[in-house]
């Protein structure tokens, strides 16, 4: 039982020290503040349109093949 008590006591002491450090950093250390300016070129503010590629052409029928019945165009 004394071994478990020493282990738990050590963990509690480490947790208290860690909490005290976090508390001290949060309350006694002030962050450095400054203004920041980033200049952007107009080309990044106004995006250029992206050109669209032309639509793909339908595949040509193989050479020497006969058209399927009912698909040829008829003139009136």
Residue frames as qw, qx, qy, qz and C-alpha x, y, z in Angstrom:
[[0.000, 0.883, 0.469, 0.000, 0.00, 0.00, 0.00],
 [0.290, -0.764, 0.079, 0.571, 2.78, 2.55, 0.66],
 [0.386, -0.073, 0.587, 0.708, 4.05, 2.10, -2.92],
 [0.128, 0.646, 0.648, 0.384, 0.67, 3.00, -4.44],
 [0.218, -0.902, -0.281, 0.245, 0.37, 5.96, -2.07],
 [0.384, -0.541, 0.292, 0.688, 3.81, 7.28, -3.09],
 [0.311, 0.212, 0.673, 0.637, 2.98, 6.85, -6.78],
 [0.004, 0.793, 0.571, 0.212, -0.36, 8.68, -6.49],
 [0.324, -0.835, -0.099, 0.433, 1.24, 11.41, -4.35],
 [0.404, -0.276, 0.444, 0.751, 3.94, 11.89, -7.01],
 [0.197, 0.468, 0.671, 0.540, 1.30, 12.19, -9.74],
 [0.150, -0.890, -0.427, 0.049, -0.64, 14.76, -7.72],
 [0.390, -0.683, 0.113, 0.607, 2.52, 16.81, -7.07],
 [0.345, -0.002, 0.577, 0.741, 3.41, 16.77, -10.79],
 [0.063, 0.677, 0.646, 0.348, -0.17, 17.81, -11.69],
 [0.259, -0.885, -0.259, 0.286, -0.07, 20.69, -9.17],
 [0.396, -0.475, 0.311, 0.721, 3.29, 21.93, -10.49],
 [0.260, 0.257, 0.669, 0.647, 2.06, 21.74, -14.08],
 [0.054, -0.812, -0.565, -0.137, -1.17, 23.58, -13.19],
 [0.333, -0.799, -0.076, 0.494, 0.80, 26.30, -11.37],
 [0.367, -0.218, 0.471, 0.772, 3.04, 26.81, -14.42],
 [0.129, 0.497, 0.685, 0.518, 0.04, 27.06, -16.76],
 [0.195, -0.870, -0.436, 0.118, -1.71, 29.49, -14.39],
 [0.378, -0.648, 0.112, 0.652, 1.40, 31.67, -14.12],
 [0.297, 0.011, 0.581, 0.757, 1.89, 31.76, -17.90],
 [0.029, 0.638, 0.686, 0.349, -1.76, 32.60, -18.48],
 [0.249, -0.898, -0.356, 0.075, -1.93, 35.43, -15.96],
 [0.415, -0.777, 0.124, 0.458, 1.53, 36.99, -15.75],
 [0.418, -0.142, 0.557, 0.704, 2.88, 36.83, -19.31],
 [0.412, 0.706, 0.182, -0.547, 1.50, 39.41, -21.74],
 [0.730, 0.344, 0.467, 0.360, 1.56, 38.62, -25.46],
 [0.194, -0.364, 0.266, 0.871, 3.38, 40.95, -27.84],
 [0.463, 0.698, 0.538, -0.091, 0.86, 42.68, -30.08],
 [0.146, -0.410, 0.365, 0.823, 1.64, 44.46, -33.32],
 [0.638, 0.575, 0.141, -0.492, -0.16, 45.39, -36.49],
 [0.504, -0.098, 0.756, 0.406, 0.36, 43.25, -39.54],
 [0.508, 0.656, -0.026, -0.557, -0.16, 44.38, -43.14],
 [0.566, -0.004, 0.743, 0.358, -0.05, 41.99, -46.07],
 [0.338, 0.556, -0.217, -0.728, -0.13, 43.48, -49.55],
 [0.659, 0.243, 0.708, 0.070, -1.91, 41.40, -52.18],
 [0.059, -0.162, 0.527, 0.832, -1.44, 42.00, -55.90],
 [0.569, 0.250, 0.078, -0.780, -4.67, 42.78, -57.78],
 [0.541, 0.220, -0.719, -0.376, -4.32, 39.58, -59.80],
 [0.206, -0.060, -0.934, 0.287, -4.93, 37.54, -56.66],
 [0.275, 0.278, 0.494, -0.777, -7.98, 39.59, -55.68],
 [0.661, 0.461, -0.017, -0.592, -9.63, 39.46, -59.13],
 [0.621, -0.130, 0.751, 0.183, -9.28, 35.89, -60.37],
 [0.245, 0.369, -0.579, -0.684, -8.85, 35.30, -64.09],
 [0.863, 0.152, 0.137, -0.463, -11.52, 33.18, -65.83],
 [0.464, -0.271, 0.820, 0.196, -10.45, 29.65, -66.60],
 [0.486, 0.331, -0.472, -0.656, -10.91, 28.76, -70.30],
 [0.817, 0.021, 0.493, -0.299, -13.10, 25.72, -70.90],
 [0.218, -0.232, 0.830, 0.459, -11.83, 23.02, -73.22],
 [0.548, 0.138, -0.381, -0.732, -13.99, 22.28, -76.30],
 [0.831, -0.083, 0.397, -0.380, -16.42, 19.38, -75.93],
 [0.358, -0.264, 0.844, 0.299, -15.10, 16.05, -77.19],
 [0.530, 0.285, -0.438, -0.667, -16.16, 14.97, -80.64],
 [0.900, -0.033, 0.316, -0.298, -18.16, 11.75, -81.00],
 [0.457, -0.337, 0.751, 0.338, -16.06, 8.84, -82.20],
 [0.487, 0.429, -0.449, -0.615, -16.07, 8.20, -85.94],
 [0.948, 0.044, 0.222, -0.224, -17.46, 4.89, -87.16],
 [0.566, -0.365, 0.638, 0.373, -14.80, 2.39, -88.15],
 [0.313, 0.503, -0.498, -0.634, -13.85, 2.38, -91.84],
 [0.313, 0.122, -0.882, -0.331, -15.59, -0.23, -93.94],
 [0.118, 0.245, 0.877, -0.396, -18.42, -0.88, -91.54],
 [0.141, -0.446, -0.644, -0.605, -22.00, -0.82, -92.66],
 [0.291, -0.260, 0.274, -0.879, -24.55, 1.37, -90.90],
 [0.156, 0.192, 0.910, -0.332, -27.09, -0.31, -88.69],
 [0.057, -0.470, -0.721, -0.506, -30.56, -0.69, -90.25],
 [0.256, -0.820, -0.509, -0.047, -32.86, 2.19, -89.40],
 [0.439, -0.668, -0.076, 0.596, -30.10, 4.68, -88.55],
 [0.376, 0.097, 0.391, 0.834, -29.38, 6.12, -91.99],
 [0.176, 0.479, 0.206, -0.835, -30.88, 9.48, -92.79],
 [0.358, 0.466, 0.745, 0.316, -33.67, 9.53, -95.34],
 [0.020, 0.127, -0.126, -0.984, -34.62, 12.48, -97.46],
 [0.431, 0.467, 0.614, -0.468, -38.31, 13.31, -97.84]]
